[in-house]
Amino acid sequence: PAAPPPPPGPPSARGSLSLHRAYLRSPLGLLRLGQLTLGAAFWVTVAAHKYEGAAHFALFAAVLVWLLTLALFGLSLLGRWTLVPWLGSRWLLTNLVHDLALGVGLYAAATGIMGYKAGRKSYCNLPGYSQHCLYGAYLSASICGGIAACLYLFSGLYCLSRRCRDQRDII
């Protein structure tokens, strides 16, 4: 029997820009799209409403992780991770650490903060309450953050399983 063809690698570093479609169809690519969508929903929901106190940290954490995820997604989609000094040769490990340490850790903290704040504002959800109520915004952000943290956990476990099987590529 003939040996299976090698998996597709990233496009050449100096070639024309093209989409790495195999990444976009991979589990990690699909999880990244979900992370970007829910992360944007989290921070837009918080930023669009009046917030105070610990919500500043939650917003900072969400935006930081979202921007780093966007960078990872863009480099992976274009197949240009080899251009990143030192991290490019360890791209699977870079994605693994990003997902488990930053993604899960910071989104879990942000979700806890927003859930706590939603609980503190639950009284204003009563009928007849006339003041502006942030309960819905905080609860929505908390739900988006919790789902995003789960998606980061799934993508981190995906990268970990590839690493444990001695695979060095993200696809």
C-alpha positions as CSV (number, residue, x, y, z in Angstrom):
1,P,0.0,0.0,0.0
2,A,1.1,3.5,-0.8
3,A,1.9,5.9,2.0
4,P,-0.7,8.6,2.6
5,P,0.2,12.0,1.3
6,P,1.6,14.4,3.8
7,P,-0.8,16.9,5.4
8,P,-1.0,20.3,3.8
9,G,1.3,22.7,5.4
10,P,1.1,26.5,5.4
11,P,1.5,28.4,2.2
12,S,5.0,29.6,1.5
13,A,6.1,32.6,3.5
14,R,7.0,34.7,0.5
15,G,4.2,33.6,-1.9
16,S,1.1,35.6,-2.6
17,L,-1.6,35.9,0.1
18,S,-4.2,33.2,-0.1
19,L,-6.6,31.7,2.4
20,H,-5.6,28.5,4.0
21,R,-9.0,26.8,3.4
22,A,-8.0,23.6,5.2
23,Y,-7.7,25.6,8.4
24,L,-11.0,27.3,7.9
25,R,-12.7,23.9,7.7
26,S,-10.8,22.4,10.6
27,P,-12.3,22.1,14.1
28,L,-9.9,24.8,15.3
29,G,-10.8,27.2,12.6
30,L,-14.5,26.8,13.3
31,L,-14.0,27.1,17.0
32,R,-12.0,30.3,16.4
33,L,-14.9,31.8,14.5
34,G,-17.2,31.0,17.4
35,Q,-14.8,32.5,19.9
36,L,-14.5,35.7,17.9
37,T,-18.3,36.0,17.5
38,L,-19.1,35.4,21.2
39,G,-16.1,37.5,22.4
40,A,-17.3,40.4,20.3
41,A,-20.8,39.9,21.6
42,F,-19.4,40.0,25.2
43,W,-17.4,43.1,24.9
44,V,-19.9,45.0,22.8
45,T,-22.6,44.3,25.2
46,V,-20.6,45.5,28.2
47,A,-19.2,48.5,26.3
48,A,-22.6,49.6,25.0
49,H,-23.9,50.0,28.5
50,K,-22.9,52.0,31.6
51,Y,-20.5,49.9,33.6
52,E,-18.4,50.4,36.7
53,G,-16.0,48.7,39.1
54,A,-14.9,45.2,38.2
55,A,-16.6,45.4,34.8
56,H,-13.7,47.4,33.7
57,F,-11.4,44.4,34.2
58,A,-14.0,42.1,32.5
59,L,-14.1,44.4,29.5
60,F,-10.2,44.6,29.4
61,A,-9.9,40.9,29.6
62,A,-12.5,40.2,26.9
63,V,-11.0,42.8,24.5
64,L,-7.4,41.5,25.1
65,V,-8.3,37.9,24.5
66,W,-10.5,38.8,21.5
67,L,-7.6,40.8,19.8
68,L,-5.1,38.0,20.4
69,T,-7.6,35.5,19.0
70,L,-8.1,37.6,16.0
71,A,-4.4,37.7,15.5
72,L,-4.1,33.9,15.8
73,F,-7.0,33.4,13.5
74,G,-5.7,35.8,10.9
75,L,-2.2,34.4,10.9
76,S,-3.5,30.8,10.8
77,L,-6.0,31.6,8.0
78,L,-3.3,33.2,5.9
79,G,-0.8,30.5,6.8
80,R,1.7,33.1,7.9
81,W,2.5,31.8,11.4
82,T,6.0,30.9,10.3
83,L,6.7,34.7,10.1
84,V,6.2,35.1,13.9
85,P,9.6,34.9,15.6
86,W,10.1,32.0,18.0
87,L,6.3,31.4,18.3
88,G,5.8,30.4,14.7
89,S,7.9,27.3,15.0
90,R,5.8,26.4,18.0
91,W,2.4,27.4,16.6
92,L,0.4,24.4,18.1
93,L,1.9,25.1,21.5
94,T,1.2,28.8,21.1
95,N,-2.5,28.1,20.3
96,L,-2.7,25.7,23.3
97,V,-1.3,28.1,25.8
98,H,-3.5,30.9,24.4
99,D,-6.6,28.9,24.6
100,L,-6.2,27.3,28.0
101,A,-4.3,30.0,30.0
102,L,-5.7,33.2,28.4
103,G,-9.0,32.2,26.8
104,V,-10.4,30.0,29.5
105,G,-8.8,31.8,32.4
106,L,-9.7,35.4,31.5
107,Y,-13.1,34.6,30.1
108,A,-14.0,32.5,33.2
109,A,-13.0,35.5,35.4
110,A,-14.9,37.9,33.2
111,T,-17.9,35.7,33.2
112,G,-17.8,35.4,37.0
113,I,-17.6,39.2,37.4
114,M,-20.5,39.8,35.0
115,G,-22.6,37.0,36.6
116,Y,-22.0,38.6,40.0
117,K,-22.9,42.0,38.8
118,A,-26.1,40.6,37.2
119,G,-27.0,39.0,40.5
120,R,-26.5,42.3,42.2
121,K,-28.9,44.0,39.7
122,S,-31.5,41.3,39.7
123,Y,-33.9,43.5,41.8
124,C,-34.4,45.9,38.9
125,N,-35.9,43.2,36.7
126,L,-39.1,43.5,38.7
127,P,-42.2,44.9,36.9
128,G,-42.8,48.5,37.7
129,Y,-39.1,49.4,38.3
130,S,-38.7,52.7,36.6
131,Q,-34.9,53.2,36.6
132,H,-32.5,52.1,33.8
133,C,-31.7,48.4,34.4
134,L,-28.4,46.8,33.6
135,Y,-29.5,43.3,34.6
136,G,-30.1,42.1,31.0
137,A,-26.8,43.5,29.7
138,Y,-24.8,41.9,32.5
139,L,-26.6,38.6,32.2
140,S,-26.2,38.6,28.4
141,A,-22.5,39.3,28.7
142,S,-22.1,36.6,31.3
143,I,-23.8,34.0,29.1
144,C,-21.7,35.0,26.1
145,G,-18.5,34.9,28.2
146,G,-19.4,31.4,29.6
147,I,-20.0,29.9,26.2
148,A,-16.8,31.6,24.9
149,A,-14.8,30.1,27.8
150,C,-16.2,26.7,26.9
151,L,-15.2,27.2,23.2
152,Y,-11.7,28.1,24.4
153,L,-11.6,25.0,26.5
154,F,-12.6,22.8,23.5
155,S,-10.0,24.4,21.2
156,G,-7.4,24.0,24.0
157,L,-8.3,20.3,24.4
158,Y,-8.1,19.9,20.6
159,C,-4.6,21.4,20.5
160,L,-3.6,19.3,23.5
161,S,-4.8,16.1,21.8
162,R,-2.9,16.9,18.7
163,R,0.2,17.6,20.8
164,C,-0.2,14.3,22.7
165,R,-0.4,12.5,19.4
166,D,3.0,14.1,18.4
167,Q,1.4,16.2,15.7
168,R,3.1,19.6,15.3
169,D,0.5,21.4,13.0
170,I,-2.8,23.0,14.0
171,I,-4.7,21.1,11.3
